[in-house]
Amino acid sequence: MSCTKGDAAQRLSEWMTGLEKFDLPDWDSLPQLDLYMDQVILLLTRYLSPLERCGEEKAITASIINNYVRMKVMPPPVKKRYSRVHLAYLVMICVLKQSLSISCIQRLLPEDRSEASARALYTDFVRQYRSSVRFLSGLPLRGGELVVERGARLPLEDGGFSLVITSAILSTLSKALTEFLLREDGGEEDGEDEE
């Protein structure tokens, strides 16, 4: 990386500002009318555009949605139309698939696919998302360093390379913790020998 400490601090500040501006829609903001596939894709693209990965294929396509239905990650459409329950599932899936496998996401979603269950889960998901954004955007940036906790600092030297590595490590650790907590066997590996 060839940018300076100041460039990295500015980029971090820009990212945090963008993060604060981006928000997931509340349950009541999801359309009440059922939508066709093309409408769903347009809406999800608008909802999730800030989370797109640069240079990668589209986050949501008709074939991706059809695969989620086929794999029973989400309920099937009714007469080729998608309700707000479907939209809620798709928003959660698209956000979580940035770091989790579909099988892990499937374990997070309720087996009861009623509107009441979907609404409760989605409302809690949006609340948790907003809490996470507040936490990240509340981290102070001082003198070219991100101050994390009790004086621990993430230096932005080498064009922010330290911050890049730290955020990648935090992402990996968060993913590992999530997968550990979702293990059906309570976290014990199969085939481990007891001593």
C-alpha positions in Angstrom: 0.0 0.0 0.0 1.4 3.3 -1.0 -0.8 5.9 0.7 0.3 7.9 3.7 -0.9 7.8 7.3 -3.1 10.8 6.6 -4.7 9.1 3.5 -5.5 6.0 5.5 -7.1 8.1 8.3 -9.1 10.0 5.7 -10.2 6.8 4.0 -11.2 5.3 7.4 -13.1 8.4 8.3 -14.9 8.3 4.9 -15.8 4.7 5.4 -17.2 5.3 8.8 -19.2 8.3 7.5 -20.7 6.1 4.8 -21.5 3.4 7.3 -23.4 5.9 9.4 -25.4 7.0 6.4 -26.3 3.4 5.3 -29.1 1.7 7.2 -31.2 -1.4 6.7 -34.9 -0.8 6.2 -37.2 -1.5 9.2 -39.9 -4.2 8.8 -42.6 -1.6 8.2 -40.5 0.0 5.5 -40.4 -3.2 3.5 -43.1 -3.2 0.7 -46.4 -4.6 1.8 -47.3 -5.6 -1.8 -45.9 -8.8 -3.2 -43.2 -8.3 -5.8 -41.9 -10.1 -8.9 -38.3 -11.3 -9.1 -37.1 -8.3 -11.1 -38.6 -5.9 -8.6 -37.0 -7.8 -5.7 -33.6 -7.7 -7.3 -33.9 -3.9 -7.9 -35.0 -3.3 -4.4 -32.3 -5.5 -2.8 -29.7 -3.8 -4.9 -30.8 -0.4 -3.6 -31.0 -1.6 0.0 -27.6 -3.3 0.0 -25.5 -1.3 -2.5 -23.1 0.1 0.3 -22.2 -3.5 1.1 -21.2 -4.5 -2.4 -17.7 -5.8 -2.8 -15.6 -4.0 -5.4 -15.0 -5.8 -8.7 -17.1 -8.9 -7.7 -20.2 -10.2 -9.4 -23.6 -9.0 -8.4 -24.6 -9.8 -4.8 -28.1 -10.8 -5.8 -29.4 -12.4 -9.0 -32.5 -14.4 -9.9 -30.4 -17.6 -9.9 -29.0 -16.8 -6.4 -32.5 -16.3 -5.1 -33.7 -19.5 -6.8 -30.9 -21.4 -5.2 -31.8 -20.1 -1.7 -35.3 -21.3 -2.3 -34.1 -24.7 -3.7 -31.8 -25.1 -0.7 -34.7 -24.2 1.6 -32.8 -21.3 3.2 -35.9 -19.2 2.6 -39.6 -20.0 1.8 -40.6 -20.4 -1.8 -42.4 -17.6 -3.6 -46.2 -17.8 -3.9 -47.3 -17.6 -7.6 -43.9 -16.2 -8.5 -44.3 -13.3 -6.1 -42.2 -12.4 -3.1 -43.7 -10.9 0.1 -42.0 -8.8 2.8 -41.1 -12.1 4.6 -39.0 -13.0 1.5 -37.4 -9.6 1.4 -36.5 -9.8 5.1 -34.9 -13.2 4.6 -33.0 -11.9 1.6 -31.7 -8.8 3.3 -30.5 -10.9 6.2 -28.9 -13.6 3.9 -27.2 -11.0 1.8 -25.7 -9.2 4.8 -24.6 -12.3 6.5 -23.2 -14.0 3.4 -20.4 -11.5 3.4 -18.7 -13.5 6.1 -20.7 -16.7 6.7 -21.5 -19.8 4.7 -25.0 -20.5 3.6 -25.2 -23.5 5.9 -24.3 -21.3 8.9 -26.9 -18.7 7.8 -29.5 -21.4 7.5 -29.0 -22.4 11.1 -29.5 -18.8 12.2 -32.9 -18.5 10.4 -36.1 -19.8 12.0 -37.6 -23.1 10.9 -41.0 -21.5 11.5 -41.4 -19.4 8.5 -44.5 -17.5 9.6 -44.7 -13.8 9.2 -44.6 -13.3 12.9 -41.3 -15.2 13.2 -39.8 -13.5 10.2 -40.8 -10.1 11.6 -39.4 -10.8 15.1 -36.1 -12.1 13.7 -35.7 -9.3 11.1 -36.5 -6.6 13.7 -33.9 -8.1 16.0 -31.4 -8.4 13.1 -31.8 -4.7 12.2 -31.5 -3.7 15.8 -28.3 -5.7 16.1 -27.0 -4.3 12.8 -27.6 -0.8 14.0 -25.9 -1.5 17.4 -22.8 -2.8 15.5 -22.7 0.3 13.3 -22.9 2.6 16.4 -20.1 0.6 18.0 -17.8 0.9 14.9 -18.7 4.5 14.2 -18.1 5.4 17.9 -14.5 4.2 17.8 -12.4 7.4 18.1 -9.7 8.3 15.6 -6.9 10.3 17.1 -3.6 11.4 15.6 -3.7 8.9 12.8 -4.6 5.9 15.1 -7.8 4.2 15.7 -8.3 4.0 19.5 -10.1 0.8 20.4 -10.2 0.2 24.1 -8.4 1.4 27.2 -5.6 3.0 25.2 -5.2 0.1 22.7 -4.4 1.6 19.3 -4.5 0.4 15.7 -1.8 2.4 13.9 -2.6 3.6 10.4 1.0 3.7 9.3 2.1 2.1 6.0 -1.1 3.5 4.3 -3.4 1.8 6.8 -1.9 -1.7 6.3 -2.0 -2.4 10.0 -5.7 -1.5 10.1 -6.3 -3.7 7.0 -4.7 -6.6 8.7 -6.4 -6.0 12.0 -9.9 -5.7 10.4 -9.2 -8.9 8.4 -8.2 -10.7 11.5 -11.2 -9.4 13.4 -13.5 -10.6 10.6 -11.9 -14.0 10.6 -12.2 -14.3 14.4 -15.8 -13.2 14.4 -16.6 -15.7 11.7 -14.9 -18.5 13.6 -16.7 -17.6 16.8 -20.1 -17.6 14.9 -19.4 -21.0 13.3 -18.3 -22.4 16.7 -21.5 -21.1 18.4 -23.6 -22.6 15.6 -22.2 -26.1 15.8 -25.0 -28.5 16.4 -22.8 -30.7 18.7 -22.2 -28.0 21.2 -18.8 -27.1 20.0 -17.0 -30.4 20.4 -15.2 -31.8 17.4 -16.1 -35.3 16.2 -13.5 -37.8 16.7 -11.6 -36.0 19.5 -10.0 -38.3 21.9 -10.4 -37.7 25.6 -7.4 -38.0 27.8 
